[in-house]
Amino acid sequence: MHIKKGDKVIVIAGKDKGQTGEVVLSIPKENKVVVAGVNKAKKHQKPRKQGSKGQVLEKEMPIHASNVKLAKK
């Protein structure tokens, strides 16, 4: 895989095309990477304790390594 953790990348395909960010995690077995601030998904969380409220969390999801390229330094 040509991308490693800590690299600055540009998304070249998909709904976040054109966005830049830093690679937070790389998953070589699946050929995927997690980029900070890109490909966010909303996860609804139930209340854990009585009296507390549920919440909606945003989490970065992996994208295929072929959809990103290294940004020029």
C-alpha angles and dihedrals in degrees: 000000000000097000126073137185111284096027120131109235141181121219109234101180140030135036093318095050112157097022121124131210147141123275108249098178136007124204106197096180091060094031090235136129136199113224122197112251095004132106096011120186127194118234120193113217124199120227110274101199130036110268095022123111130240118243144200114239125196115218132181112239128204121266128197114270091232089066094063135059133193114269118233115256 
